Amino acid sequence: MPLYHSEDQAMLADTVTGFMADEGSIPKQLRRWRDAECKDGFGHELWGKFAEMGLTGMLVSEADGGLGMGHVEAGIVLGEIGRNLTPSPFLTTSVMGVTALAGASDDVRGRYLPGVIEGRTVLAIAIDEGAKHRPERIACKAERAGNGFRLSGKKDFVVHGASADMLIVAARTSGADDDDAGVTLFAVPKDAAGISHNSVRLVDSAMASHVTFDNVELDGDAVIGEVDGGRALLNKVLSAGRVGAAAEQCGVASGAFDRTTDYLKTRKQFGKLIGEFQGLQHRAAHLYAELEIAQAAAIKAQQLLDGGSERADLMVSVAKAKAGEVCNLAVREGVQMHGGVGMTDEYDIGLYMKRDRALSEFMGDRFYHTDRVAKLSGY
């Protein structure tokens, strides 16, 4: 398939670009909620506007009231979220959460999907149990208790964890902590007894939680998918999150690049625009080429994921690794070309560096995914 958007996708991009540049801009959203020390880290009013445009239910099937679109379309939205540094639960809720709920019972889907589509419900994904992304090891346990389960353990850096109406939790129901089998996904309501949050503000001003589950009683209908057979569904959720994060990182890199090139065209030094200096031109041209490669890798991964290709898993990690590398390059070059003012809060370029650091760790950094590409390639 061609590595560019179809006519319909291009129309969606035009609509989303204008909407995000206005409603999701840095002054209206990121700086506003950061400076107010908002406990959620994002604006619920904007989340409602996402719903009015149909964005919150993009990946929800038409049978469940959504638009039945794919990861290519979701990537368009995420790219603009990244470009504008818009704080939003779109990735965790409308991409990862919806992917998980696709494997849930009619009852669970009916309980949560309408709220997601209407912009009333926020979902959080509780997978990691340490400082780094290592989903291969699941130690949080869910033991049989009557007709349900008793959930005990901890999850770290659960983005929007304290703001979510429901947490999708990966727990160990059998086997050793590092076994591939024996994992089950659970839909845990926010008001379940025994849940506690230690909320932290991440470097990019987003909110996350260290969540503790202290003998949380769950009914049997809280299970998403099959008991002990949740690894396949978990892998789908991970792929959705990783390719979504790659798309957002491409957006962050593009936003940083745009601001940097604008600065090169206006800042004067030694009586000349600094964009006239050949050394900076070469660096900007190199960054542009790298951005094109990262965006192509992300689109290819999205297309393969939408098509159910066997190569999707590999390409998702290629995209996450490349997007992580290029986004880091873009923000570093941006700060350096801005000079000393690039380190001040007055200029937005430093905010892009902070978002890069948070997104880099989300769903695995570029080193994790480079290693994963090697392993999946037989090395």
C-alpha positions in Angstrom: 0.0 0.0 0.0 1.2 3.6 -0.6 2.7 5.3 2.3 0.4 8.3 2.2 -3.2 9.0 3.1 -6.2 8.3 0.9 -8.5 11.0 -0.1 -10.9 10.4 2.8 -8.0 10.2 5.2 -6.6 13.5 3.9 -10.0 15.1 4.4 -10.0 13.9 8.0 -6.5 15.3 8.4 -7.6 18.7 7.2 -10.5 18.8 9.7 -8.5 17.6 12.6 -5.5 19.9 11.9 -7.6 23.0 12.1 -9.5 21.8 15.2 -6.4 20.8 17.1 -4.5 24.0 16.2 -7.4 26.0 17.6 -9.1 24.1 20.4 -6.0 22.0 21.4 -3.4 24.7 21.2 -0.6 25.0 23.8 -2.0 28.2 25.4 -5.5 26.9 25.6 -4.7 23.4 26.9 -1.2 22.4 28.0 -0.2 25.7 29.7 -3.6 26.3 31.1 -4.0 23.0 32.9 -0.3 22.9 33.9 -0.3 26.3 35.4 -3.6 25.6 37.2 -2.0 22.3 38.6 -5.1 20.5 37.3 -5.5 17.1 39.1 -6.5 15.4 35.8 -3.9 17.1 33.6 -6.4 17.5 30.7 -9.6 19.4 30.0 -12.9 17.5 30.1 -14.5 20.1 27.9 -12.1 19.4 25.1 -12.7 15.7 25.6 -16.4 16.4 25.0 -15.6 18.3 21.8 -13.6 15.3 20.6 -16.8 13.3 21.0 -18.8 15.9 19.1 -16.5 15.4 16.2 -16.8 11.6 16.5 -13.1 11.2 17.4 -13.6 9.4 20.7 -15.4 6.5 19.0 -13.2 6.2 15.9 -12.0 2.6 16.7 -15.3 1.5 18.1 -17.1 -0.9 15.8 -20.2 0.4 14.0 -22.2 -2.4 15.8 -21.3 -0.8 19.1 -22.2 2.7 17.9 -18.7 3.9 16.7 -17.2 4.8 13.4 -15.3 1.5 12.8 -12.2 3.3 11.5 -8.6 2.0 11.8 -5.2 2.9 13.2 -4.3 5.0 10.2 -7.2 7.4 11.1 -6.4 7.3 14.8 -2.8 8.1 13.9 -3.9 11.2 12.1 -5.6 12.5 15.3 -2.6 11.4 17.4 -0.2 13.2 15.1 -2.0 16.5 15.6 -2.3 15.8 19.4 1.5 15.5 19.3 2.1 18.6 17.1 0.1 20.8 19.5 1.1 19.0 22.7 -2.6 18.6 23.6 -3.2 16.8 26.9 -5.8 14.3 26.2 -6.9 10.7 27.2 -7.3 9.8 23.5 -4.5 7.3 23.3 -5.2 5.5 26.5 -9.0 5.5 26.1 -10.0 5.7 22.4 -7.1 3.6 21.1 -5.8 1.2 23.8 -9.0 1.0 25.9 -11.3 0.5 23.0 -9.0 -2.2 21.6 -9.2 -4.1 24.9 -13.0 -3.7 25.1 -13.4 -5.2 21.6 -12.6 -8.5 23.3 -15.0 -8.0 26.2 -18.5 -9.3 26.8 -21.6 -7.5 25.5 -22.3 -6.4 29.1 -18.9 -4.8 29.6 -18.9 -3.1 26.3 -22.4 -1.8 26.9 -21.3 -0.5 30.2 -18.3 1.6 29.0 -18.3 2.1 25.3 -21.3 4.5 25.2 -19.6 6.8 27.6 -16.4 6.7 25.6 -18.2 7.6 22.4 -20.1 10.5 24.1 -16.9 11.8 25.7 -18.0 11.1 29.3 -15.8 8.2 30.1 -12.0 7.9 30.5 -10.2 4.6 30.6 -6.7 3.8 31.9 -4.4 0.9 31.1 -2.6 -0.7 34.0 0.1 -3.0 32.7 3.6 -2.0 33.9 4.9 -2.8 37.4 8.2 -1.0 37.4 10.1 2.0 36.2 10.6 0.5 32.7 8.1 -1.0 30.2 8.4 -4.8 30.7 5.0 -6.3 29.9 6.6 -9.8 29.6 6.4 -10.0 33.4 3.1 -9.7 35.1 3.2 -10.2 38.9 -0.1 -8.5 40.0 -2.3 -11.4 41.0 -6.0 -12.2 40.6 -7.0 -15.2 42.6 -10.3 -17.1 42.4 -12.8 -16.0 45.1 -16.3 -17.5 44.9 -17.8 -16.6 41.5 -15.2 -13.9 41.0 -11.6 -12.8 41.7 -9.6 -11.1 44.3 -7.0 -8.7 42.8 -3.8 -7.8 44.7 -0.6 -6.1 43.6 0.7 -2.8 42.2 0.8 -1.1 38.8 3.1 1.9 38.1 2.8 5.0 35.9 -0.8 4.4 35.0 -1.5 7.4 32.8 -4.8 9.1 33.8 -5.2 6.4 36.4 -6.8 8.5 39.1 -9.0 10.3 36.6 -10.3 7.1 34.9 -13.8 5.7 35.3 -12.4 2.2 34.7 -9.0 0.6 34.8 -8.1 -2.2 32.4 -5.7 -4.3 34.5 -3.4 -7.1 33.3 -3.2 -9.6 36.1 -1.6 -13.0 36.8 -4.2 -15.8 37.2 -1.9 -18.7 36.9 1.7 -19.7 36.4 5.0 -17.8 37.1 5.3 -14.1 36.8 7.2 -14.3 33.5 5.1 -17.0 31.9 3.5 -16.0 28.6 0.2 -17.8 29.5 -1.8 -17.3 32.7 -2.6 -13.6 32.1 -6.1 -12.2 32.3 -7.4 -8.7 31.6 -10.0 -7.2 34.0 -12.3 -4.2 33.8 -11.9 -2.6 37.3 -14.3 0.2 38.1 -12.8 3.3 39.8 -14.9 3.0 42.9 -14.0 -0.7 43.6 -13.1 -1.0 47.3 -9.4 -1.6 47.9 -7.9 0.6 45.1 -5.6 3.4 46.1 -3.7 5.9 44.0 -0.4 7.7 44.5 -0.7 10.3 41.8 2.4 11.9 40.2 2.9 14.7 37.6 5.1 13.5 34.8 7.8 15.6 33.2 5.3 16.7 30.4 2.7 17.8 33.1 0.5 14.7 32.4 -0.9 12.9 35.4 -0.2 9.2 36.2 -0.7 6.9 39.2 1.1 4.3 41.2 -1.9 2.1 41.8 -2.3 -0.4 44.6 -4.9 -3.1 44.6 -5.5 -4.4 48.1 -7.7 -7.5 47.8 -10.1 -5.8 45.3 -13.2 -8.0 44.9 -14.3 -8.4 41.3 -17.3 -10.2 39.8 -16.7 -12.8 37.2 -18.1 -10.5 34.5 -15.1 -8.1 35.1 -13.0 -10.5 33.0 -12.2 -9.2 29.5 -11.7 -12.1 27.1 -10.6 -15.5 28.5 -9.3 -16.4 31.9 -5.6 -17.3 31.6 -5.8 -16.5 27.9 -5.4 -12.8 27.9 -1.9 -12.5 26.5 -3.1 -12.4 22.9 -5.6 -9.6 23.6 -2.9 -7.8 25.7 -0.6 -7.9 22.8 -3.2 -6.3 20.6 -3.6 -3.5 23.2 0.2 -3.1 23.3 0.5 -2.9 19.6 -2.3 -0.3 19.4 -0.6 1.8 22.1 2.9 1.5 20.6 1.8 2.5 17.1 -0.3 5.3 18.6 2.6 6.6 20.6 4.8 6.4 17.5 2.2 8.5 15.6 2.1 11.0 18.5 5.9 11.2 18.6 6.0 12.0 14.9 3.6 14.8 15.6 5.8 16.1 18.5 8.8 16.0 16.2 6.9 17.8 13.4 5.8 20.5 15.8 9.3 21.0 17.1 10.6 21.1 13.5 8.0 23.7 12.5 8.8 26.0 15.5 12.6 25.6 14.9 12.4 26.5 11.2 10.1 29.5 12.0 12.8 30.6 14.5 15.5 30.2 11.9 13.6 32.5 9.6 13.2 35.3 12.1 16.2 35.3 14.5 19.1 37.4 13.4 22.7 37.1 14.4 25.7 39.0 13.0 23.3 41.0 10.8 21.9 37.9 9.1 19.0 35.5 9.6 20.4 32.4 11.3 18.6 30.3 8.7 21.0 31.6 6.1 23.9 29.8 7.8 24.7 26.7 5.9 25.5 24.6 8.9 22.0 25.1 10.3 20.5 24.5 6.9 22.2 21.1 6.7 21.0 20.2 10.1 17.4 21.2 9.3 17.5 19.3 6.0 18.7 16.2 7.8 16.0 16.4 10.4 13.3 16.9 7.6 14.5 13.7 5.9 14.5 11.7 9.2 11.0 13.0 9.9 9.7 11.7 6.6 11.2 8.2 7.3 9.6 8.1 10.8 6.2 9.1 9.5 6.4 6.5 6.7 7.3 3.8 9.2 4.4 4.8 11.4 1.9 4.7 8.5 3.2 1.3 7.3 2.7 -0.1 10.8 -0.8 1.3 11.0 -1.7 -0.2 7.7 -0.3 -3.6 8.6 -2.1 -3.5 11.9 -5.4 -2.6 10.3 -4.9 -5.3 7.7 -4.2 -8.0 10.3 -0.8 -8.7 8.8 1.6 -11.2 10.4 4.3 -8.5 9.9 2.4 -5.9 11.9 4.0 -6.7 15.2 7.5 -6.3 13.8 6.7 -3.1 12.0 5.0 -1.6 15.1 8.3 -1.9 17.0 10.2 -0.5 14.0 7.9 2.5 14.0 8.2 3.1 17.8 12.0 2.8 17.7 12.4 5.1 14.7 9.8 7.7 16.0 11.6 7.7 19.4 15.0 8.3 17.7 13.7 11.0 15.4 11.6 12.8 18.0 14.6 13.0 20.4 16.7 14.4 17.5 14.0 17.0 16.7 13.7 18.3 20.2 17.4 18.4 20.8 18.1 20.2 17.5 15.2 22.6 18.3 16.5 23.6 21.7 20.1 23.9 20.4 19.1 26.1 17.4 17.0 28.3 19.6 20.1 28.9 21.8 19.8 29.9 25.4 16.1 30.9 25.1 15.3 27.4 24.2 15.8 26.4 27.8 13.3 29.0 29.1 9.6 28.5 29.7 8.7 31.5 27.5 9.4 29.5 24.4 7.4 26.4 23.6 10.3 24.3 22.2 11.3 23.2 25.7 7.7 21.8 26.2 8.3 19.6 23.2 11.4 18.1 24.8 9.4 17.3 27.9 6.7 15.6 25.9 9.3 13.6 24.0 10.8 12.3 27.3 7.4 11.1 28.5 6.3 9.5 25.2 9.7 7.9 24.8 9.1 5.7 27.9 5.4 5.1 27.2 5.0 1.5 25.8 8.7 1.0 25.6 11.6 3.3 24.6 13.6 3.0 21.4 16.1 0.7 22.9 13.4 -1.7 24.0 11.9 -1.8 20.6 15.3 -2.0 18.7 16.0 -5.1 20.8 12.5 -6.4 20.1 13.0 -5.9 16.3 16.2 -7.9 16.5 14.6 -10.7 18.4 11.5 -10.9 16.1 14.0 -10.9 13.1 15.7 -14.0 14.5 18.8 -12.4 16.1 
